[in-house]
């Protein structure tokens, strides 16, 4: 479809008033759906990076696991 001018293209034979707000709203929603999860994942990764590392379990825990393995015959 060809239009004679930019004004005619924007007007779209009287339908532009319905088309362009729908296009803009759709673009905003799609942009939000793409950007918000990225920001959330960055925030989550930053929070996880600031948490202290979990220390190794005490030696008694590993001894108990070995005792269970020995008791079961493995």
C-alpha positions, 0 to 999 in steps of 0.5 A: 500500500502506498501513501501520497505523504507522511501525513496520509500514512500516519492517518491511514484513511482515518484508521490511524487513530486506532492503529498507532496507539495499539502499536505503541502499547504493544511495543511498550508491553513487549519491551517490558516483557523483555527488559523486566526479567533481565533486570530481575535476574541481574538483581538476583545475581547481585544478591547471590554474589553478596551472600556469604559462602556456606562453610563446609559441613562439620567433620561429624557429618561426613563420619555419619555418612560413612557409618551409614554406608558401612552399616548398609554394606556398601 
